Amino acid sequence: MCIQPHIFFKGKGTGASILRDMKPYDPRVRVKFNPTGYTNSENMVDWIEEQLVPSLNSQTALLVLDLFGGDKTDEVLDTFQAPDITISIIPAGCT
């Protein structure tokens, strides 16, 4: 399994606009919607559980992240620990 790219749009992801927003992208690109149009800790947990963990095939891993606040919530950090993923966070101003 490969990890698919994600694109976030602002909105609810309902109605005719969803088809218009998704049309230009390859079907392997995951198009998601949320009220802000930005990723958050809930999206991060979904990505870990749906994409990252299955792609690791039960192997331990090191994942390097930038200083995005949604990566550092207790919920996200706990989700990383469950499948034995070590994270390293790059300090502000270094990405």
C-alpha positions, 0 to 999 in steps of 0.5 A: 500500500502506498500513501496517497496525497491529500488535499483539503478544501474549506467546506462540508463536502456536500452538494454539486461543488464537491464534484467540481472540486474533485474533478481535476485530481487523479482518483488516487488523490484523497480530497477531503473537506473541513470547515477551515480548509486546513488539516487538524489533529482529527485529520492527522489521526485519520491519516495515521490509521488509514494510510501510514500504519497500513503502509508500514506492515507492522514495522517500526518507523521514524516519521519527521514532522514540522512544528504544525500544532495539529501534530502535537496534540495528545490524541495524535501523539498517542496514535503514533505510539500505538503502532510503534512510530517514533516522531521527530519534530523539526524546530520552528524556522528550520523547514 
